[in-house]
Amino acid sequence: MSPDLRRSLRRIVPAIALALLAACAQKPVAPPAAEPSPPPAPSPAAAAPTASPVGWAALDGWQRDDPAAAWPALRESCERLGRRTEWKPTCDAAGALPARPDAATARAFFEQNFQPWRLANPDGSEEGMVTGYYEPLIHGSLEPSARYRWPIRGVPKDMLTIELGEVYPDLKSLRLRGRVVGNKVVPYWSRAEIDQLDAKLPAPTLMWAAD
């Protein structure tokens, strides 16, 4: 790293760190209690939600949507789920229908083979957050072709990673990524800018993916 870059980082990192610290709300420290008190009981909203079965009419828009759009995903999932005892009857019934049924047929299938459930907080409220995860499956090739034409890039060679925790331990979970322009560190290219740079992006191509 050049002396100019080191001097630039020494000026920029403290300024950024101070800005982040200023944005954080300071929590007041409660004075010690004269006597130990029992831990507070968990709030109802923090407890596990309750689930109860409901009818299909409870799903807003169920009659307007096209459930056949979910059919390819169901058929593909049944390639594995159909081996399980609890899923085999449902997957066998799906396999007996056309590869892409009409909306009415798909709706009747789901209503006969699945049960909607209503999730609610213990206090009856329905506000909450649900997270989900999935594992993407990418078909790729080491050589580009008409099918494999989308590059999967590695880490760009000009990307800087600044670990703020090395300067301020309280910020150990925060880091900045940028690039050097002249004697300044600026944010790294956005997704749209990366797409425009394409082959000019200083990053190795790890593989070529199908759409």
N, C-alpha and C positions, 0 to 999 in steps of 0.2 A: 504494500500500500504506500502511495507516495506521501511525502510530508504534507503537501497541501490538503490531501484527502483526510489525513489524520487530524490536522488542525480543524478542518470543516466539521468532522464528526464530533470533535470535542466541544464545538460550539453548539451543534444542532441537538445532540442527544440530551444534554442537560435541559435545554429549552423545551424539548418535547416532553421529557419526563416531568418537568415542573408543571407544564400545562395539563398533563394527565392527572397529576396529584391535585391540582387546583380544582379540577372537575369532579373529584370524588368528594362526596359528603362526609364530613367528619361525624362519627358517632360519639355522643357523650358517654363518658365512663361513669357508671353508677357507683356511688360510695358503698363501701362494704357494709353489709347488714350487721346489726348488733348480734343477732342470733341467726343461725342457719335456718333457711326456710325450705320447705319441700319444693321440688321442681314443679313448674307449672304444668297443668294437664294439657295435652295436645289439643289444638283447636279442631273443631269438626271438619273444617276445610282441608286440614292437613291429613286427615284419615283417608283410608282407601275408599274409592267410590263404590256405590252399590249398583248392581245390575238387575234389571227386571225385564221379563219378556213383554213385548208389545206386538200389536197387530201391524200388518204392512201399511194400513191406512195412516199410521202415525208417522210414516216417512214422508216428509214434505217433498212433493214433486215426483213421487214414485210412479204415479200413473202417467206423468208427462215425459219422463226420461225413457231412453231406449236401453233396456238392460242387455240387449243383444250385443252392445258394444263391449261388455265384459266377457263375452263368450270365448274369444281366443285365449284370454288369460286363464279362464277356468279350464279349458281343454288342455292347455300346456301344463297347468299345475297338477291336473289329474294324472299326468304321465308318471308322477312320483307318488302323489297322495293316494292314487287309486290302489296302491299296494297295501295301504293300511286298512285294517278291518273296518274301522269306523267310517272311512271315506269310500270304500269300495261300492256300496249300493248307489251313492250319489253320483260317483264318477261313471259307473256303468249306465245309469240313466241318462247322463249327459252324452255319453258316447253313442247312445241309440238315437239321438236327435241329429238333425243336419249340422254340418260344420258351421254354418252361420244361420241360425233360425231367425224368424221374424220377431219383432218386439213382443207380440202377444204370447208367442210360444215360450220365449225366454222368460218373460214375466211369470207365466204360470209355473215354469220349472222352478224358479227361485222361490216362489211362494209355497210350493209343495215340498221342497227339500231343505229350506233354510229357515231360520228363526231370527228375526231382528230383536235386538236387546237395547234397552234404554239405560245409559249410564248417567248417574247423578251423584252429587256430593251428599254426604250423610244428612246435611241440613235441607236437602231437596233442591238446591240450586243446580243449574246446569252449566254454569260458567266454569271453564277449566282448560287445560292444555293436554294434548295428546301428542306424543312423539312416536315416530316410526323409523325403522331402518331397513335397508335392503342392500343386497350384494349384486352390483351390476355385472353382467356377463358380456364381455366385449370380444367379438371375433376379429382377429387381426392377422397381419402378415408382416414379415420383415421387408417385403418389397411392395411398392405401390402398384396398383392396378386399377382397372375400371371399377371393381368392387371395393377394393381396399384403397381409398383415396383420402382418408382423413388422418392427418398426422397426430400422433400422441407424443407430445414434447416432454423432454426432461427439464431439469432445472436450468434456466437461462444462465449463461456464463457471466453476464454483467449484473446479475441480481445480488444486491447486498442484503444480508440479514443482520440486523442490529438487535442484540439481546439487551434489553433495557435492564434486566436483573443484574447484569455484570457491573452496572454503575449504581443502580438503586435496587437493593435487595427486595424492597416492597413491591417492585414491578417485575419480579422474576417470571411471572406467567405471561408477560407481554413482550412482543417483539415487533420490529418494523422491518418492512421489506421495501427496498427502493433501488435507485440507480444513480450514478453520478453524471451530472451534466455541468461541465465546466468545473467550478469549485463548490457546487452545491449537491446535496442529496435530495432527490425528488421522488415522489411516489412512483412505483413501477407501473408499466403499461397496464391499461385497463383491458378487460376482455375484448371489447370492440377494437381497441388499438392493436392487440395481439393478432386478431383475425386479419386486420389490414396489413400488418407487417409480414405475415405468413412466413415464407422461406427466409426473409431477412431477419427474423427473430434469432438472436444469438443463442439458440438452444438446440441440443441434439435431438434428433427424431428417434424415439425408441422403437416405434412400430407404426404401422398404418392400419387404421381400423375401418371396418365396414360401417355403413350408416345404421 
